[in-house]
Each structure stands twice: as C-alpha cells, then as structure tokens.
Amino acid sequence: MGTVKGVLRAFDALDLKKELWNSEQNPARDKVGMFAKFCPPVVANGKVYLATFRDDATQKNKLVVYGLLP
C-alpha cells in the first residue's frame, strides 16, 4: 500500500457536521501533500503541525505548519 494525498480538516466542536476549514480550500497556499502514516496532526502554541512524505513540486519530505494568517 502506498502513500495517499491528504486533506486536513477543521470542524466546529459543537456541531461536527459543520466543517470550518480544509486544506483544499486554497490548495496553492494550504495543500498538505502526501500523508505520512501514523503521524497525526499536533496542536501546539496556536498552530497545527503535520508531517508529510513529499511535496509534489520539490519531491522532498516536509513539515506543514498551519496557523492564523496576519
């Protein structure tokens, strides 16, 4: 089994049917890339960290960091 393209999603904690954001809404800026197995997203210091296998453009592994935009 190979790697798969990932999508990170954020949901409203009071209504899990309501999606607040996902990484494909603006793929040029937020695209995840290929998910790394057994590496769940980590929340720390107001940011979300997600390890991925490779970026489509650079073909290198990367750590994606999501946070509030300025």
Summary of the structure (lengths in Angstrom):
residues: 70
radius of gyration: 12.6
end to end distance: 39.3
largest distance: 39.3
contacts: 143
relative contact order: 0.23
helix: 6%
strand: 41%
